[in-house]
Amino acid sequence: MSEFSASSAEFPETTPLRLRDVTFGNRVWMSPMAQYAAGPDGLPTEWHLAHYGPRAIGGVGLVMVEATAISPGNRCTAADLGIWNEEQALAHRRLTSFVAGHGAVPAVQLNAVGRKGSHQVPWVGDGQNGPVPVADGGWELIAPSAIPFGDLAVPRPATAADLDQVVEDFAHATRMAELAGYQAVEIHASHGYLLHQFLSPLSNHRTDEYGGSPRNRMRFPLRVARAVREAFPEDKPVFVRITATDWVEGSIALDDAAEFAKELAAIGIDLLDVTSGVLVRDRGARPPSREGVNVDFAATLKEASGLAVAPVGQITDLAAAGQIIREGRADAVLMGRSLLRDPYLALRNQPKDAWPVRYHRAF
């Protein structure tokens, strides 16, 4: 857990954090953001090195590689990264080696998309609302129930055999992540993807042991969490991206998330990446536009579960990050769009010596 003392640093976001045997050099972390830059084989490309490399050089404590599919049928698009086979894992090594070699911890987010798959990349046609039929190179979707996401294809309700396969695919992808050199893995259980779909009564209408009560709805995500934790080395941390609320009446609320968080803690999960919303296509289900929108949720889940937490969403500058950590509301912060705009944001409060030696002439 955290070794930070709020009075020990003028800039608390620059202090190290240790989880299991992995030490993060600071608490400003890069959030996973889909690039849709892989080929049909799911392998990372030159774009990924050019994208993630500068953020590692730029001083973030962790580089979280974008949502990476655990199987071909669990991709959002044909351009998603994959980590379901050894060829892909070995191709990721160039990326993890570069990130680690420049002082950041390489991590990867593992994802099963459920009903939000087989669509266009965002800048083609209707983008994420544009389905790609099987006849045109798309793939069949599974979900808790036959409820589509927006205009995408109607998914097939997952059978017991489907669910067993997803659990095994998560475990196998975790072993591939270790082979690839990742020092942390994150399970994506939010933003409307498969595990989130099981958690929410809006997308889960099942009448078996995986539907109905909140405890039943969390049963499958907890199976996945156990499988991933067991498959990853004991000395390395496992995160879960968790939804604090769906921003929709009658769906997941903070109390539900707190119960899920407690169960994750019991399994041995190390950190909650706290977010919210995006389960349904309705614009009203998106988080409101305000600075640090998920920070208070993170603080509540930290208290409820005893786990380290890192909120994501609308944390735009280092002053805000430092204040969040200084006040004890989070152990780290995940920044996304701010790091797209400025790869060197994490170094802005640090002295010249913290910058790469090749850049010292800039000062």
Disulfide bonds with the S-S distance in Angstrom:
none
